[in-house]
Amino acid sequence: MTDQPPEQGPWSWDLPSSGATAIPTPGRSFRRTAALTVAGTVLPGLGLIAARRRVVGGVVLGLFAVALVVLGLWAALDWQGLLAQFVKPSVLYATSSVLVVLALAWVGVVVASHLSLRGRTTRPQRVAGGLLVAVLAFAVAAPMAVAARYSYDTASSVQGVFKSQDDSRSATRPTLGGKPTKGATAAADPWADKPRLNVLLLGGDAGDGRTGTRTDTVILASIDTATGDTTLFSLPRNTGRMPFPKKSALSRYYPDGFTTGDGDDPEHFLNAMYDNVPNTVPKDVLGETDNLGADALKLSVGTALGLEVDYYVLINLQGFSKMINALGGITLNINSYIPIGGNTDLGIPPKEFLEPGPNRKLDGRGALWYARGRFGSDDFARMDRQRCVIDAIIKQANPANMLARYEDVAKAGKQIVLTDMPQEVLPLMVDLSLRVKDGSVRSIVFKHGEDGFLSPNPDFDRMRQRVKVALGETKAAKPSGGSTSKKPSPSGSASKTAKPKKTESEDVADSCAYDPEMAATATPYRG
């Protein structure tokens, strides 16, 4: 009888030995195979090299190493540039496809490595090896599948909210240095030629039972592009006689501003402009545009405040709660009982209240009523709270939280946001958003009867003066630490402590801090 050579697995590519060699025991061989399979999963190609598939393994390991080095250097030298790639739909769709292919290839390498390494095995060992490969394949494929889906969802969301410059029309947005050319890279400071970016934030109440959209929330965010310092200017929804630039075609239709001469006419308040201006002027009065109401608001608010508005962002307040829920809620300090529901005009009291307390975690419904509730109070109290919501969202939208809830945030944004900001600007906005998170935030809330502001007949010259001073105060301010509560002065020290210097603007973090004394004396108002 002729001696038969040891049985070899179908993927055993060991080179034949010229002499007799000791055959490793199946247990020891399996442990070595399992260890090298795991190592070859962490470092693709290593298992193939160990199995003497040196050329193939070397190519795979080399490609893996090159990819890591390239991404590492890119992140180290131009982190913002790397992030900016992931707001480009074309890059995101390509990344989604590449991740799928890469996941399949990586799983293939894991399987090939194990089969190449496997020698003499028993049936239980083959079963254990199969389970090991399945676990490793899942560990490789699952994260890539999630990343591929995130990339696809983000591309879809970006395309749904932000149109390209070629596919959208606006009569008021800037070109920001012209349309980027293919292959162009961002300069060291992409905002060098744009010292300030002004974005109009609008809260619309369109929905069931309502006709059109009333922009009850009108806030202009003016951002210093060098530092990220931001100043928020809140205008009351019932502001009358809103002006237009003298050179604008709208000034011919409204020479005295958006008014009939009666500053108390609700159909000519600031919040009616979005709907009513397009209904009373030719649709091409400003040129080609996808949203004449938004363009009219941008021109008017910019003229009132002495700033040129670059873009607008309109958020449907019914969908606002979805965005907050997508973020996992927001944390706010509450110093008084805030009504949920109720109707002052009809004398219907609210049945629920948000109760006072520090660092209250609010879901979408709670945050919406925090921003909108005004039973027993007024619009100005609501405007004060709205700036706190904006500040909380800036803090809540941190990279870790956004990554954990990325899919929900992307879907919510696609459903509720309308803007004239083009896709081409998004890479620059990624850079700017990082600066905003590290900058200080101050604000002015224009209130009827304060500092010469009267809602039916505003003093726009005085408003522009206050805006100019406030921008200087924000630039000079140090970023706030975001204290949770206001620290009361020691007993008896009030007369010895100098009064703080009066400023035009307020630090938002201080204004939104918890006030224990105010909270302790607060009571719910039921009419």
C-alpha positions as CSV (number, residue, x, y, z in Angstrom):
1,M,0.0,0.0,0.0
2,T,1.3,3.4,-0.9
3,D,1.6,6.1,1.7
4,Q,-0.9,9.0,1.0
5,P,0.1,12.6,1.5
6,P,-1.7,14.5,4.3
7,E,-5.1,15.8,3.3
8,Q,-4.9,19.4,2.3
9,G,-7.7,22.0,2.4
10,P,-8.9,23.4,-1.0
11,W,-7.3,26.8,-0.1
12,S,-4.0,25.5,1.2
13,W,-1.3,27.0,-1.0
14,D,1.7,26.0,1.1
15,L,4.7,25.3,-1.0
16,P,5.7,21.7,-1.1
17,S,8.6,20.7,1.2
18,S,11.6,18.9,-0.2
19,G,11.9,16.8,2.8
20,A,9.9,15.3,5.5
21,T,8.4,17.8,8.0
22,A,6.5,17.4,11.2
23,I,2.8,17.9,10.7
24,P,1.4,20.2,13.3
25,T,-1.4,18.9,15.5
26,P,-4.9,20.0,14.4
27,G,-5.5,21.8,17.7
28,R,-2.3,23.9,17.5
29,S,-2.8,24.5,13.8
30,F,-6.4,25.7,14.3
31,R,-5.4,28.2,17.0
32,R,-2.7,29.6,14.7
33,T,-5.3,29.8,11.9
34,A,-7.8,31.6,14.1
35,A,-5.3,34.1,15.4
36,L,-3.9,34.9,11.9
37,T,-7.5,35.2,10.6
38,V,-8.3,37.8,13.2
39,A,-5.0,39.6,12.5
40,G,-5.7,39.5,8.8
41,T,-9.1,41.1,9.4
42,V,-7.6,44.0,11.4
43,L,-4.8,44.4,8.9
44,P,-6.1,43.1,5.5
45,G,-3.5,41.1,3.6
46,L,-1.6,40.0,6.7
47,G,-3.3,36.6,6.8
48,L,-2.7,36.0,3.1
49,I,1.0,36.8,3.6
50,A,1.2,34.3,6.5
51,A,-0.4,31.8,4.1
52,R,2.4,32.4,1.6
53,R,0.2,34.3,-0.7
54,R,2.7,37.1,-0.5
55,V,2.1,39.0,-3.7
56,V,-1.7,39.2,-3.3
57,G,-1.4,39.8,0.5
58,G,1.3,42.5,0.0
59,V,-0.9,44.3,-2.6
60,V,-3.9,44.3,-0.2
61,L,-1.9,45.4,2.8
62,G,-0.1,48.0,0.8
63,L,-3.4,49.5,-0.5
64,F,-4.8,49.5,3.0
65,A,-1.7,51.2,4.4
66,V,-1.7,53.9,1.7
67,A,-5.4,54.6,2.3
68,L,-4.8,55.1,6.0
69,V,-1.8,57.3,5.5
70,V,-3.5,59.5,2.9
71,L,-6.6,60.0,5.1
72,G,-4.4,60.5,8.2
73,L,-2.3,63.2,6.5
74,W,-5.4,64.9,5.0
75,A,-7.1,65.0,8.4
76,A,-3.9,66.3,10.1
77,L,-3.1,68.9,7.5
78,D,-6.6,70.0,6.3
79,W,-9.3,68.6,8.6
80,Q,-11.8,71.2,7.6
81,G,-11.1,70.4,3.9
82,L,-11.7,66.8,4.6
83,L,-15.0,67.5,6.3
84,A,-16.1,69.8,3.5
85,Q,-16.0,66.9,1.1
86,F,-18.9,65.2,2.9
87,V,-21.4,67.9,2.1
88,K,-21.0,67.4,-1.6
89,P,-23.7,65.1,-3.0
90,S,-21.5,63.7,-5.8
91,V,-18.8,62.8,-3.2
92,L,-21.4,61.3,-0.9
93,Y,-23.0,59.2,-3.5
94,A,-19.6,58.0,-4.7
95,T,-18.5,57.3,-1.1
96,S,-21.7,55.2,-0.5
97,S,-20.9,53.0,-3.5
98,V,-17.2,52.7,-2.7
99,L,-18.0,51.6,0.9
100,V,-20.3,48.8,-0.4
101,V,-17.6,47.6,-2.8
102,L,-14.9,47.9,-0.1
103,A,-17.0,46.0,2.4
104,L,-17.5,43.1,0.0
105,A,-13.8,43.1,-0.9
106,W,-12.8,43.1,2.8
107,V,-15.1,40.3,3.6
108,G,-13.7,38.4,0.7
109,V,-10.2,38.9,2.1
110,V,-11.3,37.6,5.5
111,V,-12.7,34.5,3.9
112,A,-9.8,33.9,1.6
113,S,-7.3,34.4,4.5
114,H,-9.0,31.8,6.7
115,L,-9.3,29.2,3.9
116,S,-5.7,29.8,2.9
117,L,-4.5,29.3,6.4
118,R,-6.6,26.3,7.3
119,G,-4.8,23.0,7.4
120,R,-5.8,19.7,8.9
121,T,-9.0,20.3,10.9
122,T,-11.6,18.3,12.6
123,R,-15.3,18.8,11.9
124,P,-15.9,20.9,15.1
125,Q,-12.9,23.1,14.2
126,R,-14.3,23.7,10.7
127,V,-17.6,24.7,12.3
128,A,-15.9,27.0,14.8
129,G,-13.8,28.5,12.0
130,G,-16.9,29.2,9.9
131,L,-18.5,31.0,12.9
132,L,-15.3,33.0,13.5
133,V,-15.3,34.1,9.8
134,A,-19.0,35.0,10.0
135,V,-18.4,37.2,13.1
136,L,-15.4,38.9,11.6
137,A,-17.3,39.5,8.3
138,F,-20.1,41.1,10.2
139,A,-17.7,43.2,12.2
140,V,-16.3,44.5,9.0
141,A,-19.4,44.8,6.9
142,A,-21.9,46.3,9.4
143,P,-20.0,49.6,10.1
144,M,-19.4,50.1,6.4
145,A,-23.1,49.4,5.6
146,V,-24.1,52.0,8.2
147,A,-21.6,54.5,6.8
148,A,-22.8,53.8,3.3
149,R,-26.4,54.5,4.3
150,Y,-25.4,57.7,6.1
151,S,-23.6,58.9,3.0
152,Y,-26.6,58.2,0.8
153,D,-29.0,59.8,3.3
154,T,-26.8,62.9,3.6
155,A,-26.5,63.2,-0.2
156,S,-30.3,62.9,-0.5
157,S,-30.9,65.5,2.3
158,V,-28.4,67.9,0.9
159,Q,-30.0,67.7,-2.6
160,G,-33.5,68.0,-1.0
161,V,-32.7,71.2,0.9
162,F,-29.8,72.8,-0.9
163,K,-30.1,73.3,-4.6
164,S,-27.1,74.0,-6.8
165,Q,-26.6,77.5,-8.2
166,D,-27.6,76.3,-11.6
167,D,-30.8,74.7,-10.4
168,S,-32.1,77.5,-8.2
169,R,-32.8,81.2,-8.5
170,S,-32.5,84.0,-6.0
171,A,-32.6,87.7,-6.6
172,T,-30.7,88.5,-3.4
173,R,-28.1,85.9,-2.6
174,P,-24.4,86.7,-3.2
175,T,-22.1,84.8,-5.5
176,L,-19.4,84.6,-2.8
177,G,-16.5,85.0,-5.1
178,G,-18.2,83.3,-8.0
179,K,-19.0,79.7,-8.7
180,P,-16.2,77.4,-7.7
181,T,-14.3,75.8,-10.5
182,K,-13.8,72.1,-10.7
183,G,-10.7,70.9,-8.9
184,A,-10.3,74.1,-7.0
185,T,-9.2,73.8,-3.4
186,A,-10.1,76.0,-0.4
187,A,-7.6,78.7,0.5
188,A,-6.0,78.8,4.0
189,D,-8.9,81.0,5.0
190,P,-11.9,80.6,2.7
191,W,-13.7,83.5,4.3
192,A,-10.8,86.0,3.8
193,D,-12.9,88.1,1.3
194,K,-16.1,87.8,3.3
195,P,-15.6,89.3,6.8
196,R,-19.3,88.9,7.8
197,L,-22.0,86.5,6.9
198,N,-25.6,87.5,7.6
199,V,-28.2,84.7,7.6
200,L,-31.9,85.5,8.1
201,L,-33.6,82.8,10.3
202,L,-37.3,82.5,9.8
203,G,-39.9,80.5,11.7
204,G,-43.0,79.8,9.7
205,D,-46.3,78.6,11.0
206,A,-47.7,77.0,7.8
207,G,-49.9,74.0,8.5
208,D,-53.4,72.6,8.8
209,G,-56.0,75.3,9.5
210,R,-53.8,78.1,8.4
211,T,-53.6,80.1,5.1
212,G,-50.1,80.8,3.8
213,T,-47.1,81.2,5.9
214,R,-46.7,83.8,8.7
215,T,-43.1,84.3,9.7
216,D,-43.7,84.9,13.4
217,T,-40.0,84.3,14.1
218,V,-37.6,86.7,12.4
219,I,-34.0,86.6,13.6
220,L,-30.9,87.9,11.8
221,A,-27.7,86.0,12.7
222,S,-24.7,88.1,11.9
223,I,-21.5,86.0,12.0
224,D,-17.9,87.3,12.1
225,T,-16.3,84.8,9.7
226,A,-12.8,85.2,11.2
227,T,-13.8,84.3,14.8
228,G,-17.3,82.8,14.6
229,D,-18.6,85.4,17.0
230,T,-22.3,85.7,16.4
231,T,-24.9,88.5,17.1
232,L,-28.6,87.7,16.9
233,F,-31.0,90.5,16.2
234,S,-34.7,89.6,17.0
235,L,-37.5,91.6,15.4
236,P,-41.1,91.5,16.7
237,R,-43.5,89.9,14.4
238,N,-45.8,93.0,14.5
239,T,-43.1,95.4,13.4
240,G,-44.7,97.9,11.0
241,R,-43.5,100.2,8.2
242,M,-40.6,97.8,7.3
243,P,-38.4,99.7,4.7
244,F,-36.9,98.6,1.4
245,P,-33.7,99.8,-0.2
246,K,-34.2,102.9,-2.3
247,K,-32.6,101.3,-5.3
248,S,-34.8,98.3,-5.0
249,A,-37.8,97.9,-7.4
250,L,-39.9,97.2,-4.3
251,S,-39.5,100.7,-3.1
252,R,-41.5,101.9,-6.1
253,Y,-44.5,99.8,-4.8
254,Y,-43.8,100.7,-1.2
255,P,-42.2,104.1,-1.1
256,D,-43.0,104.5,2.6
257,G,-42.2,101.0,3.5
258,F,-44.4,97.9,3.8
259,T,-47.4,99.9,5.1
260,T,-50.7,101.5,4.2
261,G,-49.9,104.3,6.6
262,D,-51.4,102.5,9.6
263,G,-48.6,100.9,11.6
264,D,-51.1,98.7,13.4
265,D,-52.5,97.0,10.3
266,P,-51.8,93.3,10.9
267,E,-51.7,92.6,7.1
268,H,-48.7,94.9,6.9
269,F,-46.8,93.6,9.9
270,L,-43.4,92.1,9.4
271,N,-44.8,88.6,9.7
272,A,-47.2,89.2,6.8
273,M,-44.6,90.3,4.3
274,Y,-43.6,86.7,3.2
275,D,-47.1,86.1,2.0
276,N,-48.5,89.5,1.1
277,V,-45.7,91.1,-0.9
278,P,-45.7,88.4,-3.6
279,N,-49.5,88.8,-3.9
280,T,-49.3,92.6,-4.6
281,V,-46.3,93.0,-7.0
282,P,-45.2,91.3,-10.2
283,K,-43.5,88.0,-9.6
284,D,-40.4,89.1,-11.5
285,V,-40.2,92.5,-9.8
286,L,-36.7,91.6,-8.5
287,G,-35.7,89.4,-11.4
288,E,-35.7,85.6,-11.4
289,T,-36.3,84.0,-8.0
290,D,-37.8,80.9,-6.5
291,N,-39.1,82.7,-3.4
292,L,-40.1,86.3,-3.8
293,G,-41.4,86.5,-0.2
294,A,-38.1,85.5,1.2
295,D,-36.2,87.9,-1.0
296,A,-38.5,90.7,0.1
297,L,-37.9,89.9,3.7
298,K,-34.1,89.8,3.2
299,L,-34.1,93.2,1.6
300,S,-36.4,94.7,4.2
301,V,-34.7,93.3,7.3
302,G,-31.3,94.2,5.9
303,T,-32.4,97.8,5.3
304,A,-33.9,98.1,8.7
305,L,-30.7,96.8,10.5
306,G,-28.2,98.3,8.1
307,L,-26.8,94.9,7.1
308,E,-26.8,93.1,3.8
309,V,-28.5,89.7,4.2
310,D,-26.8,86.9,2.4
311,Y,-29.1,83.9,2.8
312,Y,-32.3,82.9,4.5
313,V,-33.3,79.7,6.3
314,L,-37.0,79.1,6.8
315,I,-38.0,76.4,9.3
316,N,-41.5,75.1,9.5
317,L,-42.4,75.3,13.2
318,Q,-44.6,72.2,12.9
319,G,-41.4,70.3,11.8
320,F,-39.2,72.1,14.4
321,S,-40.1,69.5,17.0
322,K,-38.9,66.8,14.7
323,M,-35.5,68.4,14.4
324,I,-35.2,68.7,18.1
325,N,-36.2,65.1,18.6
326,A,-33.6,64.1,16.0
327,L,-31.0,65.9,18.0
328,G,-32.1,64.0,21.1
329,G,-33.7,67.0,22.7
330,I,-32.0,70.2,24.0
331,T,-31.1,71.4,27.4
332,L,-32.5,74.7,28.6
333,N,-32.7,76.7,31.9
334,I,-36.3,77.6,32.8
335,N,-36.9,80.4,35.2
336,S,-40.7,80.7,35.0
337,Y,-43.7,78.6,34.3
338,I,-44.1,78.4,30.5
339,P,-47.6,77.6,29.2
340,I,-48.2,74.7,26.9
341,G,-51.3,75.7,24.8
342,G,-53.9,78.1,25.9
343,N,-55.4,81.1,24.1
344,T,-55.2,84.6,25.7
345,D,-57.7,86.2,23.3
346,L,-60.3,83.5,23.9
347,G,-59.6,83.2,27.6
348,I,-58.7,79.5,27.4
349,P,-56.1,78.7,30.0
350,P,-53.3,76.2,29.4
351,K,-53.6,72.8,31.0
352,E,-49.9,72.1,31.2
353,F,-46.8,74.1,32.0
354,L,-43.0,73.7,31.6
355,E,-41.8,74.0,35.2
356,P,-38.8,76.0,36.3
357,G,-35.5,74.3,36.8
358,P,-31.9,74.3,35.7
359,N,-30.7,72.2,32.8
360,R,-34.1,70.9,31.9
361,K,-34.0,68.4,29.0
362,L,-36.8,69.1,26.6
363,D,-38.0,67.0,23.7
364,G,-39.3,68.4,20.5
365,R,-42.8,69.2,21.9
366,G,-41.4,70.9,25.0
367,A,-38.8,72.9,23.1
368,L,-41.5,74.1,20.6
369,W,-43.7,75.4,23.4
370,Y,-40.7,76.9,25.2
371,A,-40.1,78.9,22.0
372,R,-43.7,79.7,21.2
373,G,-45.7,79.7,24.5
374,R,-47.0,83.2,25.4
375,F,-50.2,82.8,27.3
376,G,-50.2,85.5,29.9
377,S,-47.1,87.1,28.6
378,D,-46.1,88.7,25.3
379,D,-44.2,88.3,22.1
380,F,-41.0,89.8,23.6
381,A,-40.8,87.2,26.4
382,R,-41.1,84.6,23.6
383,M,-38.4,86.3,21.6
384,D,-36.1,86.2,24.6
385,R,-36.6,82.4,24.9
386,Q,-36.1,81.9,21.1
387,R,-32.5,83.1,21.3
388,C,-32.0,80.6,24.1
389,V,-33.2,77.8,21.9
390,I,-30.8,78.8,19.1
391,D,-27.9,78.9,21.6
392,A,-28.9,75.4,22.9
393,I,-29.1,74.0,19.4
394,I,-25.6,75.3,18.6
395,K,-24.3,73.5,21.7
396,Q,-26.3,70.3,21.2
397,A,-25.3,69.9,17.6
398,N,-21.8,68.7,18.5
399,P,-20.0,66.2,16.3
400,A,-20.5,63.2,18.6
401,N,-24.2,63.8,19.0
402,M,-24.7,64.6,15.3
403,L,-22.9,61.3,14.4
404,A,-25.0,59.3,16.8
405,R,-28.3,60.7,15.4
406,Y,-27.1,61.5,11.9
407,E,-29.8,59.7,9.9
408,D,-32.7,61.2,11.9
409,V,-31.2,64.7,11.6
410,A,-30.7,64.4,7.9
411,K,-34.3,63.2,7.4
412,A,-35.8,65.9,9.6
413,G,-33.8,68.7,7.8
414,K,-35.0,67.5,4.5
415,Q,-38.6,67.8,5.6
416,I,-38.7,71.2,7.3
417,V,-36.0,73.5,5.9
418,L,-36.3,75.9,3.0
419,T,-33.3,78.0,2.0
420,D,-31.6,79.8,-0.8
421,M,-28.1,78.7,0.3
422,P,-26.6,76.8,-2.6
423,Q,-24.8,73.5,-2.4
424,E,-21.6,75.2,-3.6
425,V,-21.4,77.2,-0.3
426,L,-21.8,74.2,2.0
427,P,-18.0,73.3,2.2
428,L,-17.4,76.8,3.4
429,M,-20.2,76.6,5.9
430,V,-18.6,73.5,7.5
431,D,-15.5,75.5,8.1
432,L,-17.6,78.4,9.6
433,S,-19.7,76.2,11.8
434,L,-16.6,75.0,13.6
435,R,-15.7,78.7,14.3
436,V,-19.2,79.5,15.5
437,K,-19.2,76.8,18.1
438,D,-16.0,78.3,19.6
439,G,-17.2,81.9,19.3
440,S,-19.3,84.1,21.6
441,V,-23.0,84.7,21.0
442,R,-24.7,88.0,21.9
443,S,-28.1,89.4,21.0
444,I,-30.4,92.3,20.8
445,V,-34.2,91.8,21.1
446,F,-36.0,94.9,19.8
447,K,-38.8,95.5,22.3
448,H,-41.7,97.9,22.0
449,G,-41.1,100.9,24.3
450,E,-37.4,100.2,25.0
451,D,-34.4,102.2,23.6
452,G,-36.6,104.2,21.3
453,F,-38.1,101.2,19.5
454,L,-41.9,101.4,18.8
455,S,-43.3,98.4,16.8
456,P,-45.9,100.5,14.8
457,N,-43.4,103.2,14.0
458,P,-39.7,102.1,14.5
459,D,-36.8,104.5,14.5
460,F,-34.7,102.7,11.9
461,D,-31.8,105.1,12.3
462,R,-31.6,104.3,16.0
463,M,-31.9,100.6,15.2
464,R,-29.0,100.7,12.8
465,Q,-26.9,102.5,15.4
466,R,-27.6,99.9,18.0
467,V,-26.7,97.1,15.5
468,K,-23.4,98.7,14.8
469,V,-22.5,99.1,18.4
470,A,-23.7,95.5,19.2
471,L,-21.4,94.0,16.5
472,G,-18.4,95.8,18.1
473,E,-19.4,94.4,21.5
474,T,-19.6,90.9,20.2
475,K,-16.2,91.2,18.6
476,A,-14.7,92.5,21.9
477,A,-16.4,89.9,24.1
478,K,-14.7,86.7,25.3
479,P,-16.5,83.5,24.5
480,S,-18.8,82.7,27.4
481,G,-18.3,79.6,29.5
482,G,-22.0,79.1,29.3
483,S,-22.7,79.2,33.1
484,T,-25.7,77.3,34.2
485,S,-26.9,79.8,36.8
486,K,-26.6,83.4,37.7
487,K,-24.4,83.9,40.8
488,P,-26.1,86.2,43.3
489,S,-24.1,88.9,45.0
490,P,-23.0,88.3,48.6
491,S,-25.5,89.7,51.1
492,G,-24.8,93.4,51.8
493,S,-22.4,93.8,48.9
494,A,-24.7,95.3,46.4
495,S,-23.8,98.9,47.3
496,K,-20.1,98.2,47.1
497,T,-20.3,96.4,43.8
498,A,-20.0,98.6,40.7
499,K,-23.0,98.3,38.3
500,P,-22.1,96.6,35.1
501,K,-21.6,98.9,32.2
502,K,-24.7,99.2,30.0
503,T,-24.4,97.6,26.6
504,E,-26.6,97.5,23.6
505,S,-26.4,93.7,23.3
506,E,-26.6,90.9,25.9
507,D,-24.5,87.8,26.3
508,V,-26.9,85.0,25.4
509,A,-25.3,82.4,27.8
510,D,-25.8,84.9,30.7
511,S,-29.3,85.9,29.6
512,C,-30.3,82.2,29.4
513,A,-28.7,81.1,32.7
514,Y,-30.7,79.8,35.5
515,D,-31.9,82.4,38.0
516,P,-32.7,80.6,41.3
517,E,-34.4,83.6,42.9
518,M,-36.7,84.1,39.9
519,A,-37.6,80.4,39.7
520,A,-38.3,80.2,43.4
521,T,-41.0,83.0,43.2
522,A,-42.5,81.9,39.8
523,T,-46.1,80.8,39.7
524,P,-48.2,79.4,36.8
525,Y,-50.5,81.9,35.3
526,R,-54.0,80.6,34.4
527,G,-55.7,83.9,33.7
